[in-house]
Structure formats: C-alpha cells, structure tokens
Amino acid sequence: MELLKEYNPYLEYKNGELHLEGVSLKALVEEFGTPLYVYSASYIKDRFNAYKEAFPEALICYALKANFNPHIARLLGELGAGADIVSGGELYLALKAGIPANKIVYAGVGKTERELREAIEADILMFNVESRQELEVLNELGKRYGKKVRIAIRVNPDVDPKTHPYIATGMRKSKFGIDIREAEKEYEYASCLENLEVIGIHCHIGSQILDVSPYKEAVEKVVSLYERLTEKGINIQYLDIGGGLGIKYKPEDKEPTPKELAKLLEPILSKVKAKLILEPGRSITGNAGLLLTQVQFLKDKGDKHFIIVDAGMNDLIRPAIYGAYHHILPVKDEGRQLIKADIVGPICETGDFLALDREIQRVERGEYLAVLSAGAYCFAMSSHYNARPRAAEVLVDKGEVKLIRKREDYGYIFAPSF
Ligand code: PLP
C-alpha cells in the first residue's frame, strides 16, 4: 500500500480494486474500453506547484513532448506554466492551450525554416539555438521580418547524467547543443549579428535523472560561462537549465524532488542575476498516469508463462526501446499466488513486451492490468503500428472524469490515404 503512494498519492486499492483520485479504474475501462490512459489532474497540479515552491522566481516551462494532450497543456498553462517546445506542432498546441508566447522557449537541433518563421511570427520568448547555421538562418529571417530575434545558445556542458544513453543529451558526443568550450566564440559571433538579440544560456543534460549531482557540475559550468559573457558585456537575462528530474519506475527508485534540486543549486545560482527557467516534463506528468489494459490470453510454454494483453508497443514503446521498467498491478487485487510471466502485447515483434520475467498475481483472461508511471513519453510516443488505433485518454480530478482524447477508429488511421 505504501509503495503505491510513493508512485502517486492518489492511487489506492479500495475493497481490493484499484482507484485513482477516488475513481474506480474498473468503472473507467467498462465505460471507455482498453487500452486506456488515465491521468490524475491533482497529481499534475501538485507537481507543478512543487516546482513553483522550490523555484519561486523561475519560469517553469513544461516540456510538452512528455505529454501533449491539449487538456493537460491547458491545465498547466492555467497554473502559470510556460512551454518548452521542439516543433511547429508543439508551438501550435501551446498557443491553442492558452500559453502566452512570451513564456515559450524553443529547442531542437533540426528546426525547419517554416517552424522558425512560425515561431518568429508568434513572437516567442526565445529560441534555444543548437548550431552556428541555425544562428545564421535566424538572423536572415530576423532581417526579413524587420525584427531582432531573441535567442539563447544551447550549450553542451559535457556532463554524464547517469541515465539511459538514449536520453543523455549533455555529453560532447551527442547531437545536442554547442560544445561549451566553443560557446564563448559563438556568443561573440551571435552578438555581432544585427537581427539577433542574445538574451540567454540554455542547457539540458538528459532525462530520467535520479541522482541530482550531475546538475551541479552542469550548472557550475553554465554559471562560469554566464560570468565570462557578462564580463564581455553580453547581457544574459535568462538561464535555462532544462528539465530531466527522474521519476519512480522501479519499486526501489527514489524520486528526487524539485526542492532537493533547488537546495543543490542555490549556492551556485545565488551569484546569478538572470531569471531562471526550468523545463520539466516527465517529473510533472509521468506518475500522474497509468495505462489500463485487458488480459486477452494466458499461455504457458513449459514453465514459461505469458500474459498477453491488448496494449502493445504501439501504445507504450518505452520497454521496447529503452528496456524500461514499468510497474504493473492487477486492477483487482485478490492476493493470489504470484507467478513469473512475460507480459506481452499483440504486435508481431518479439520486442513487443511491457515486462519480462515479472512477478505478478496469477490473473485470468478478461481481467485488467494497470501499467504505472505511464503519464510521460508513453501516449506521446504511440503509433499506428500494425494498423492499431491509438488508445483513449481520460483525466480524473477529485472524482470527476473527463474523456480528453477519444479512442481512434480504423477510419481515422486511414483518412489521410483515401
Ligand atoms: N528540455 C529539453 C530541451 C528536452 O530535450 C527535454 C526532454 O528530453 C526536456 C526539457 C524534458 O525533460 P524531462 O521530461 O526529463 O523533464
């Protein structure tokens, strides 16, 4: 029971049945079917407020990529969040969700000219620029629009965030940012470009960071750059230190809190006059959500057990691409005998699994399972692979239930082709 609360304080078994914010998950699957994503609004609000409390002066730009459901974006916007975007689609969403342009920051190594133009037209707070060529293109576009385009340079501090290599972004060998050793030169160059206004420094070292110590090294390097640039008369108004705080996936994981991060960084940031920006994604929505799936078949091959469910890698791809662990519980807890099983989806790939060799109660065909920590980078990474319509999404808020994305149908998948 206590373990459940560590994932999400609004998650509990009541009379042997799993509930989120007082809502029966069984009732939800009966109404909306499976696979079904369910998110807790109170959890999202709590997490955003935890950032606000830990960093009261900062602008918190929610990283839309983690979960880009418009209702969630709007909810966060109403709490005062800005947005960290990485595409034209995310710019469109942020503006539609009511997030003001002056709270939007735009990162990404491969922004297209169309995307750059759209963001200039929207007059976003700043572009987090990732290459010399991007600086030049933005300067050119600024000239065309008769505007000074506000930029930060995304610097790559070459810090190992001790996370999965696919989500480590701040090491020299990664494609992101500009090598911090080259940064001063690039800042000097950018400052001479007529149609740019250099206003910030950006870095983001990676995602799912459970041990916060790498932030110290990264922010120290960034603050040292800030001091050197200030001495040169380059007026840095914003220090954007990215996102990345990790969340509990495994029962033994200990989640760092925004407060812990603030405490670690306070002595380093105390000398900085620039406004701080943070870009959390996973740590706001990750443990707000779970994925409900129905057991289709049970199959034994000798002493190897398979639980075959109706959610596949098209719905939740993290186990397949990162070997990620998601805790999985039966919606109905009957304290049954535990077995070890592979919990697999219906897709024609051996990599289509939610869990391997997992201890779980001996469930039956037709029962429901809840896959925890599924509020970030889960629906957001879903696809139509095997011509499967994507899942529905529901938001629960203190007993209230709102369908925030309808289940797709076959026609929806094929509409662009006919
Ligand atoms: N900012 C940038 C530039 C990112 O690339 C990402 C994700 O990788 C984030 C913020 C959000 O990271 P997280 O969801 O780990 O907080």
Boltz pocket constraint, residues with backbone or C-beta under 6 A from the ligand:
constraints:
  - pocket:
      binder: B
      contacts: [[A, 63], [A, 65], [A, 66], [A, 84], [A, 107], [A, 167], [A, 169], [A, 204], [A, 206], [A, 207], [A, 208], [A, 242], [A, 243], [A, 244], [A, 245], [A, 279], [A, 280], [A, 281], [A, 282], [A, 283]]
      max_distance: 6.0
